[in-house]
Amino acid sequence: MTSATQKLTALVEAPDRFDHSHRELRETQVLALNERFQERKDRIKLLAHRAREAGTTEVRDRRDMVPLLFPHSVYKSYPESFLTEGRWDRLGRWLGTVSPYPITPVETSDIRDIDDWIERLGAHGHHVSCSSGTTGKSAMLLASDRDMDWSRKDTVGVFTWGSGVLPTGDRRMFGIAPTAAVPKNMVIGEAQERAFGDPDKERFRLPIPPITVGTLTKTILLRKKIADGSARPEELAEFERTSKQRQEALDKAMTAAAEALVEHRREKLYISGMWSALHQVAGIVREMGYSGADFHPDNCLYVGGGLKRAQLPPGYQTFVRETFGIPADRDFQVYSMQELGSGMPKCRKGDRYHLPPWVVPFVLDEGGEQLLPHGSGEVEGRAAFFDLSLDGRWGGVITGDRIALDLDPCACGARGPSVRNDIVRYADLAGDDKIGCAGTVDAYVRGVS
């Protein structure tokens, strides 16, 4: 018999997957949430702890799931000493508190840094991706081989739906973003290239070293030491020197990207990146004397990662599109996060992000403790999601985002739930982000690990 979870995730390649209304999905989603809970409650230590605290033995409606959602901070709850002191065995034990699969013991005596550790875990089917850590410590998120396969499939499907570009392998690929070289990002990039890239045309990558988890971690830790005044003079000097060198290398890379785009301007292009980098390169292209009239009329754009607190002028999106000749319906944007395994593509008509049937939305109060009543129309509050596609970790997460969830049909005709395109972080609104259950959850994870 097909389970409720299988019914929902089987829609991943269905053309009408965003056309199922909240009312149609509600019963099946609750059944699927309970299936996941029953499957994982004895396999994930933190989930078992949360269920005992809440007295939850069954998920009968969406309210029952709220105390079982993990605050996003739980994936940052490892003691920093595990990194600074290279205690890789302890870091593995910490991962085990949030994983449904036993973490395979690995030899750690010859591991030099976190990048070595992540590579070794990946060889055993445990793929660790990290957030960018823009607000502090990086989150470490475990994924399985099945999750990697899902990401390859999902990313192509959401791009095709959200851009109208078919995976016919006839575009020159341009990557204009210094993104982190973590497993999820890498498999998504590879899948996009296989589906949309012309195999006879080499993909353009910024001529700078990849950003690894190790480099991210070192930068974050040093910034914290600078902030609390504990950084040594030689560390400060090294930080300033390295920052200057990286900025110079990045500026040269942006110029190289602009020159390559101009060189291949008559070809059909697939351009990807974040708005800040895209805007910078577009400015260089304009200074070179080129604009949209000089580029192929069927280029497409993939934008991910948001602004990351970058300050850009009004109309920056229009400026980028008009520079590279991107038609209005070829501008693809996606709302997602490392904590989820699936993307929510931006609609080409309704200025919303559409949720697939296997991603169950929850809109909570600011503290992340109460589900806000919602039967139709819009409701605004803290975003939480349960991604039924996730295999290597628990699918439920309380985010740091304030969203407006709309249950009414979109202007594009799709009847499924959608998120209005004005998402903001609570940390940006109040300078802090406090989720009510975060402290007790983090304390439990630290205690177990």
C-alpha positions in Angstrom: 0.0 0.0 0.0 1.3 3.5 -0.9 1.9 5.6 2.2 0.7 9.2 2.5 4.3 10.4 2.4 4.9 8.5 -0.8 1.7 9.9 -2.4 3.0 13.4 -1.7 6.6 13.0 -2.7 5.6 11.1 -5.9 4.3 14.4 -7.2 7.9 15.8 -7.6 7.7 15.5 -11.4 3.9 16.1 -11.8 3.2 19.1 -14.0 0.3 20.1 -11.6 2.2 19.6 -8.3 1.6 23.3 -7.3 -2.1 23.1 -8.1 -3.3 21.2 -5.1 -5.2 23.4 -2.6 -4.5 23.4 1.1 -7.9 21.9 1.7 -7.1 19.0 -0.7 -3.7 18.4 0.9 -4.6 18.8 4.6 -5.7 15.3 5.5 -2.9 13.5 3.5 -0.3 15.8 5.0 -1.4 15.1 8.5 -1.3 11.4 7.8 2.2 11.8 6.4 3.4 13.8 9.4 2.3 11.1 11.7 4.0 8.5 9.5 7.3 10.4 9.7 6.9 10.8 13.5 6.2 7.1 14.1 9.2 6.1 11.9 11.6 8.5 13.5 10.6 9.0 17.1 12.8 6.2 18.4 15.6 6.8 16.0 16.3 10.5 16.6 17.3 11.2 20.2 16.2 14.9 20.2 12.9 14.0 18.6 12.3 11.4 21.3 13.1 13.9 24.0 10.8 16.6 22.5 7.9 14.0 22.2 8.3 13.0 25.9 8.3 16.6 27.0 5.1 17.3 25.0 3.5 14.0 25.8 3.0 13.4 22.1 2.5 9.8 20.9 0.6 10.5 17.7 0.2 13.4 15.3 -3.5 13.8 14.8 -3.5 17.4 13.4 -0.9 20.1 12.6 -0.9 21.5 16.1 0.5 18.2 17.5 3.5 18.7 15.3 4.5 22.2 16.6 6.4 21.1 19.7 8.2 18.5 17.6 9.6 21.1 15.2 13.3 21.8 15.7 14.5 25.4 16.0 17.0 26.2 13.3 19.6 27.0 16.0 19.7 23.3 17.0 22.0 22.7 14.1 24.4 25.2 15.6 24.3 23.8 19.1 27.7 22.0 18.9 30.3 23.5 21.3 32.8 25.5 19.4 35.6 23.7 21.2 34.9 20.7 19.1 36.1 22.7 16.1 38.8 24.8 17.6 40.4 21.7 19.3 39.7 19.3 16.5 37.6 16.9 18.6 36.1 15.2 15.6 34.8 12.2 17.5 32.8 14.4 19.8 31.4 16.4 16.8 30.3 13.1 15.3 28.5 12.2 18.6 26.8 15.6 18.5 25.6 14.9 14.9 24.2 11.6 16.1 21.7 13.4 18.4 19.8 14.8 15.3 20.3 11.9 12.9 18.0 9.0 12.3 21.0 6.8 11.2 23.9 5.8 13.4 27.0 7.9 12.6 29.6 5.5 11.3 32.8 5.8 13.4 35.6 7.1 11.3 39.3 7.2 11.8 40.2 10.8 13.0 43.8 10.6 14.0 45.0 11.9 10.6 42.2 14.5 10.1 43.7 18.0 9.6 40.6 20.1 9.6 36.8 20.1 9.3 37.0 19.8 5.5 38.9 16.4 5.9 36.3 15.3 8.5 33.3 16.2 6.2 35.0 14.4 3.2 35.5 11.3 5.3 31.9 11.2 6.6 30.7 11.7 3.0 32.5 8.6 2.0 30.3 6.7 4.5 27.1 8.2 3.2 26.8 11.0 5.8 26.9 14.3 3.8 27.3 17.4 6.0 26.4 20.8 4.5 26.8 24.1 6.3 24.9 27.3 6.2 26.9 30.5 5.4 26.9 31.6 9.0 26.0 35.2 8.1 24.4 35.7 11.5 27.1 33.9 13.5 27.9 30.2 13.8 27.4 27.9 10.9 24.7 25.3 11.0 25.8 21.7 10.2 23.1 19.7 8.5 23.3 16.0 7.8 22.0 14.5 4.6 21.9 10.9 3.3 22.6 9.6 -0.2 18.8 9.6 -0.7 18.7 13.3 0.1 21.4 14.0 -2.5 19.4 12.1 -5.1 16.3 14.1 -4.2 18.2 17.4 -4.5 19.3 16.5 -8.0 15.7 15.8 -9.1 14.0 18.6 -7.2 16.3 21.4 -8.4 15.7 20.7 -12.1 12.0 20.4 -11.6 11.6 23.7 -9.7 13.8 25.6 -12.1 11.8 24.3 -15.1 8.5 25.2 -13.5 9.6 28.6 -12.3 11.4 29.7 -15.4 9.7 27.8 -18.2 13.2 26.7 -19.4 13.2 23.1 -20.6 16.1 20.8 -19.7 17.3 20.5 -23.3 21.1 21.0 -22.6 21.6 23.9 -25.0 22.9 26.7 -22.8 26.3 28.0 -21.8 26.5 28.0 -18.0 27.7 30.9 -16.1 28.2 30.7 -12.3 28.7 34.2 -10.8 28.7 33.5 -7.1 31.4 32.6 -4.6 29.2 29.9 -3.1 30.2 27.5 -0.4 31.5 24.1 -1.7 29.2 22.0 0.4 27.6 18.7 -0.7 24.1 20.0 -1.3 25.3 23.1 -3.3 27.6 20.9 -5.4 25.0 18.3 -6.4 22.5 21.0 -7.2 25.1 22.7 -9.5 26.0 19.5 -11.2 22.3 18.6 -11.8 21.6 22.0 -13.3 24.6 21.7 -15.6 23.6 18.2 -16.8 20.0 19.3 -17.5 20.5 22.8 -19.0 24.1 23.1 -20.0 25.5 22.4 -23.4 28.1 19.6 -22.9 30.3 21.1 -25.6 30.6 24.4 -23.8 32.7 24.8 -20.7 30.9 26.2 -17.7 32.3 29.5 -16.4 33.2 29.5 -12.8 34.7 32.5 -10.9 38.5 32.2 -11.0 38.8 32.1 -7.2 39.3 29.2 -4.8 36.1 27.5 -3.6 34.7 28.5 -0.2 35.0 25.4 1.9 33.4 24.8 5.3 36.9 25.1 6.8 37.4 28.6 5.5 33.9 29.6 6.5 34.4 28.3 10.0 37.8 30.0 10.5 36.4 33.3 9.4 33.3 33.1 11.7 35.4 32.2 14.7 37.9 35.0 14.1 35.1 37.5 13.7 33.7 36.5 17.0 37.1 36.8 18.6 37.4 40.3 17.1 34.0 41.2 18.4 34.7 40.1 22.0 38.2 41.6 22.0 40.1 38.3 22.4 41.8 38.3 19.0 45.6 38.6 19.2 47.4 41.4 17.2 48.9 38.9 14.8 45.4 37.4 14.2 44.0 40.9 13.5 46.9 41.6 11.0 46.3 38.2 9.3 42.6 38.9 9.1 43.1 42.3 7.5 45.6 41.0 5.0 43.5 38.0 4.1 40.4 40.1 3.7 42.2 42.5 1.4 43.6 39.7 -0.7 40.2 38.1 -1.0 38.5 41.3 -2.0 41.1 42.0 -4.6 40.7 38.5 -6.0 36.9 38.8 -6.0 37.0 42.1 -7.8 39.3 40.6 -10.5 37.0 37.6 -10.8 34.0 39.8 -11.3 35.8 41.6 -14.1 36.7 38.2 -15.7 33.0 37.2 -15.4 31.9 40.4 -17.2 34.5 39.9 -20.0 33.4 36.3 -20.5 29.7 37.3 -20.6 30.5 39.9 -23.3 32.6 37.4 -25.2 29.7 34.9 -25.3 26.9 37.4 -25.5 25.4 35.9 -28.7 25.0 32.5 -27.2 22.0 31.3 -25.2 23.1 31.8 -21.6 22.2 30.3 -18.2 23.4 32.8 -15.6 23.4 32.0 -11.9 24.4 33.8 -8.8 23.3 36.0 -5.9 22.0 39.5 -6.4 25.0 41.3 -5.0 27.4 39.6 -7.4 25.1 39.8 -10.4 24.6 43.5 -9.8 28.3 44.1 -9.6 29.0 42.2 -12.8 26.1 43.9 -14.6 27.7 47.3 -13.7 31.0 46.3 -15.2 29.3 45.1 -18.4 27.5 48.4 -18.7 30.8 50.2 -18.2 32.2 48.2 -21.1 29.4 49.6 -23.3 27.1 46.6 -23.5 23.5 46.0 -22.5 20.5 43.7 -23.1 20.3 44.6 -26.7 23.7 42.9 -27.3 22.8 39.6 -25.6 20.8 36.6 -26.8 17.0 37.2 -26.3 16.4 33.9 -24.6 18.8 34.0 -21.7 17.7 32.8 -18.2 18.7 33.7 -14.7 18.9 31.6 -11.5 19.1 33.6 -8.3 19.5 32.0 -4.9 20.5 33.0 -1.4 18.7 36.4 -1.1 20.6 39.6 -0.5 22.6 38.2 2.5 22.3 41.7 4.0 23.9 43.4 1.0 22.8 46.9 0.4 21.7 47.4 -3.3 20.1 50.4 -5.0 16.4 50.5 -5.9 15.7 48.7 -9.1 18.7 46.4 -8.9 16.8 43.4 -10.2 15.5 45.3 -13.3 19.1 46.6 -13.9 20.5 43.0 -13.9 17.7 41.7 -16.2 18.0 44.5 -18.6 21.8 44.2 -18.7 21.8 40.5 -19.7 18.6 40.5 -21.8 16.7 38.3 -19.4 13.0 38.0 -20.4 10.5 38.6 -17.6 9.5 34.9 -17.5 13.1 33.7 -17.5 14.0 35.2 -14.1 14.0 32.3 -11.7 14.2 32.8 -8.0 13.6 30.3 -5.2 12.8 30.5 -1.5 14.7 27.7 0.3 17.3 27.1 3.0 20.0 24.6 3.8 17.6 23.2 6.5 15.1 22.1 3.9 15.7 19.6 1.1 13.3 21.1 -1.4 12.9 24.5 -3.1 9.9 26.8 -3.4 10.0 28.5 -6.8 8.9 32.0 -7.4 5.8 32.4 -9.5 6.1 34.1 -12.9 2.9 36.0 -12.3 1.8 36.3 -8.7 5.0 37.5 -7.0 4.9 34.5 -4.6 6.9 31.4 -3.8 4.9 28.2 -4.3 5.1 25.3 -1.8 5.2 21.8 -3.2 2.7 19.3 -1.6 5.4 17.5 0.4 6.5 20.7 2.2 4.0 21.3 5.0 3.9 25.0 6.2 3.3 26.2 9.7 2.9 29.9 10.6 3.7 30.4 14.3 3.8 33.3 16.7 7.1 35.2 17.0 8.3 33.0 19.8 7.7 29.9 17.6 5.5 28.2 20.2 1.9 28.6 19.0 0.3 27.8 15.6 -1.6 30.8 14.4 -5.2 30.0 13.3 -5.4 30.0 9.5 -8.2 28.6 7.3 -8.0 30.8 4.2 -6.3 34.0 2.9 -3.1 35.2 4.4 -1.6 34.9 7.8 1.7 36.5 8.9 4.2 35.1 11.4 7.3 33.0 12.0 7.8 30.4 9.3 8.1 26.7 10.1 8.1 23.8 7.6 8.1 20.1 7.6 9.8 18.7 4.5 8.6 15.2 3.9 11.4 14.5 1.4 14.1 14.6 4.0 15.7 11.3 4.9 19.0 12.1 6.7 17.6 14.3 9.4 14.2 15.3 10.9 12.2 17.3 8.4 10.6 19.8 10.8 12.3 23.2 11.3 11.3 26.6 12.9 13.1 29.2 10.8 14.3 32.7 11.5 12.0 34.2 8.8 8.8 36.2 9.1 6.5 35.3 6.2 3.0 35.8 5.0 1.4 32.4 3.9 -1.4 32.6 1.5 -3.9 29.7 1.1 -5.9 31.4 -1.7 -5.2 30.6 -5.4 -2.4 32.6 -7.1 -2.7 34.9 -10.1 -1.0 32.2 -12.1 -3.9 29.9 -11.4 -2.1 27.5 -9.1 -4.2 26.7 -6.1 -1.5 25.5 -3.7 -0.2 27.4 -0.7 2.3 30.2 -1.4 4.5 32.6 0.5 4.3 36.3 -0.3 7.5 37.9 -1.7 8.4 40.1 1.3 10.2 37.7 3.5 12.4 39.2 6.3 14.5 37.8 9.1 13.5 38.5 12.7 17.1 39.2 13.4 17.0 42.1 11.0 13.8 43.4 12.4 14.8 43.4 16.1 18.5 42.9 16.1 17.9 39.5 17.8 16.0 36.3 17.1 14.6 34.4 20.1 12.7 31.2 19.6 11.1 30.1 22.8 12.1 26.4 22.8 15.7 27.0 21.5 17.4 27.2 24.8 16.1 23.9 26.2 16.6 22.1 22.9 20.2 23.3 22.6 20.9 22.3 26.2 19.6 18.8 25.6 21.7 18.3 22.5 24.8 19.5 24.3 24.1 17.3 27.2 23.7 14.2 25.1 26.7 14.9 22.8 
